[in-house]
Amino acid sequence: MAKCEVTGKRRAVGNSVSHANNRTKRTFKANIQRVKILDKDGVTRSAYVSAKALRSGAIRKAIPRKVQIAAAAEKAGRKAAK
């Protein structure tokens, strides 16, 4: 299982407890997503990040290439091809 590069979250281990109080081992998986982020150097790369880090704004998601091209075309004063 992957580990969050920002918060360090990973799989946790615990017990499933039945009604009869029987205990068996189980794992609790963190909500880890693979997303494209902007690095500190401004480089786009893929990373495993927890949902908590995404919501808190601890990382900056990369802008999709289509959006970058459309923004550049709009800035230049022409309509982007779809």
Backbone torsions as a table, in degrees:
resi	resn	phi	psi	omega
1	MET	NA	146.0	-177.5
2	ALA	-75.2	163.1	178.5
3	LYS	-121.3	139.2	178.9
4	CYS	-67.4	129.5	-178.7
5	GLU	-75.9	-16.1	-177.5
6	VAL	-97.4	-55.0	-174.4
7	THR	-94.9	-17.4	-179.2
8	GLY	82.3	8.4	179.5
9	LYS	-64.5	143.9	176.5
10	ARG	-152.3	-171.8	-179.4
11	ARG	-63.0	137.4	176.1
12	ALA	-114.4	151.5	-177.3
13	VAL	-112.7	140.5	178.5
14	GLY	-154.5	-159.4	-178.6
15	ASN	-120.9	141.7	165.3
16	SER	-89.1	129.9	-178.1
17	VAL	-115.5	120.9	-179.5
18	SER	-82.6	175.0	178.4
19	HIS	-62.2	-32.0	179.0
20	ALA	-85.1	9.1	178.0
21	ASN	67.4	25.1	172.3
22	ASN	-77.8	138.8	-177.3
23	ARG	-116.9	127.5	175.4
24	THR	-128.6	147.8	-177.9
25	LYS	-67.6	145.4	175.4
26	ARG	-151.1	167.0	178.0
27	THR	-117.2	147.5	174.0
28	PHE	-109.6	116.5	-176.6
29	LYS	-94.1	134.2	177.1
30	ALA	-72.7	152.8	179.2
31	ASN	-82.4	85.4	-176.8
32	ILE	-100.4	130.5	179.6
33	GLN	-118.2	146.0	173.2
34	ARG	-96.2	114.2	-176.4
35	VAL	-130.4	159.2	173.7
36	LYS	-90.7	127.5	-177.0
37	ILE	-123.1	161.9	171.7
38	LEU	-93.0	122.9	179.1
39	ASP	-72.0	174.3	176.8
40	LYS	-63.1	-28.6	180.0
41	ASP	-84.6	-1.1	-178.0
42	GLY	85.7	13.0	-179.6
43	VAL	-91.5	136.8	177.2
44	THR	-85.0	130.8	177.4
45	ARG	-151.1	163.0	177.7
46	SER	-88.8	146.0	179.7
47	ALA	-152.2	153.4	172.5
48	TYR	-89.4	120.7	-175.7
49	VAL	-133.6	139.6	178.5
50	SER	-74.8	156.1	179.4
51	ALA	-63.2	-31.6	178.4
52	LYS	-64.0	-41.0	178.9
53	ALA	-68.0	-35.9	177.8
54	LEU	-65.3	-45.5	-178.1
55	ARG	-67.8	-36.8	-175.5
56	SER	-77.0	-12.7	-180.0
57	GLY	81.9	22.3	-179.6
58	ALA	-69.6	-20.6	178.7
59	ILE	-129.1	162.5	174.9
60	ARG	-109.4	121.8	177.2
61	LYS	-73.9	146.7	178.6
62	ALA	-74.7	148.4	177.4
63	ILE	-81.5	132.3	178.4
64	PRO	-59.1	148.7	-176.2
65	ARG	-59.3	-39.2	179.5
66	LYS	-59.9	-40.7	-178.5
67	VAL	-68.2	-39.0	178.6
68	GLN	-62.3	-44.5	-179.3
69	ILE	-64.7	-43.6	179.8
70	ALA	-63.7	-39.7	-179.6
71	ALA	-67.7	-39.5	178.7
72	ALA	-66.5	-39.5	178.9
73	ALA	-67.1	-40.3	179.5
74	GLU	-65.2	-38.5	179.8
75	LYS	-66.0	-35.6	178.7
76	ALA	-75.7	-11.8	175.9
77	GLY	93.9	16.2	177.3
78	ARG	-125.3	160.1	-177.7
79	LYS	-81.5	138.0	-179.1
80	ALA	-77.5	142.8	176.4
81	ALA	-76.6	138.1	-178.5
82	LYS	-95.7	NA	NA
